[in-house]
Every structure is written in structure tokens, then in C-alpha cells.
């Protein structure tokens, strides 16, 4: 595996940016210098993250999300030895 996380990643299995092995490895997101644990999807090059908007869900049961723009830093939580 590579030492750099992908530019864009989603936790939604229906998304084309979903990658289960990378998610199992553990991805950390730092947004505007603050650690975020509730990120649904991110894009480093475009500078945005999608986070759940409270407990609201759409008619299919997926959480409603809000897109926040800023500085995004992605990293692996488990550093390879």
C-alpha cells in the first residue's frame, strides 16, 4: 500500500470513491487545523469535506450532509513501520 491517502474518499458504499481496504486501515482528517471524526467524504485538492447534518436522514435512510470548504489534510492513522 501507498503511504499517502487518496485525494478523494467516501464512506458510502454506493459512491465510486468508496475504498474498503483504505477505510479499514484508518484515515484521519484534519480540517482547518481541527481533527474531524464525523467526515462522510472529503476531497483534498478541491478543499472540502462532507459532514453529517445532525441526525437528519433522507428518505432512503442516508444521513443528510453539509459541504464545508477549507484546508483539508488526510493521513493514515496507522503509520507503517
Order of alpha helices (4+ residues) and beta strands (2+ residues): beta-alpha-beta-beta-beta-beta-beta-beta
